[in-house]
Amino acid sequence: MYNPVPLRPSEVEVDIPVRWEDQKQINEFGGLNNRRVELRAKVDSLKKQLTDLEDAEEAVLMAEDDGENPAVMVAIGESFVTEDDDAVTAFVEAETERVKTALDDADAELTRIADRMGELKKALYGRFGKAIHLENDDDDE
């Protein structure tokens, strides 16, 4: 004989009407989530650029240590040009600063997005409970 286990009130799905305010919050959450994914990709790209710039700086320093030729070969697209090592060093330093600033800005925006998404999750889960799903597989990152 089948004896169904009674559900606790928190496990019973209730059809909760979605108000306009709720829909705006859900849409905002979705937009923030998309922006977060884009920013994470941008952060990864910026970190790679930073690593490449550090490698370039090291290569310039090694070329300076050789002391034979004060010029450095620089790749521009598919071509190589000879450039003064001081100019290359200045360019690499300026690019490194630009990338670090962009990385800091992206990290700050990710923090703001995470804070706002947390607020929205709290409000939406408070209203809809288990009837809404706002989690991503990568939320623990």
Steps between C-alpha positions, in 0.01 A plus 500: 500500500627842404530749783593841366726705720335828586691801377604776732352837415839619371508211249159565350522690174265792493411691188615851588392774262784698347454872547648765274753590772603133525545478123718813500719345772524170309597689183757707689647182648525345153669808358746512789574131457576552129725796582679292765576228243635763258713659771646167607609438141646852486688445828647177364610681183652787699690258722645334189597841360669585829697174491601569139614851592706367790662253260569783255654713773724211598605450137589869468707484819682194370572681173636798697726268700657368180621854434587429139201662334288772664212418263223246557298311240130571553219296342227711344242274347697256286800730456800577716647847534809620683435746780716668760495306828410812701193559283397136533548511878290817526227346284495177704482694827216720372308197370554317828351793692207521259428127533532510882255792515254318273537186712434695822195664341363165384556344844323793666205466261485125566481573873216752448315250280542220754365726777194602297435142389513394866237761586278387214541132591396573857192691389396252230561186704313668786200548275512185285695248708578184305273607215785706350851393401770767503812288549772439243741210489787747547351703789769376737776675305 
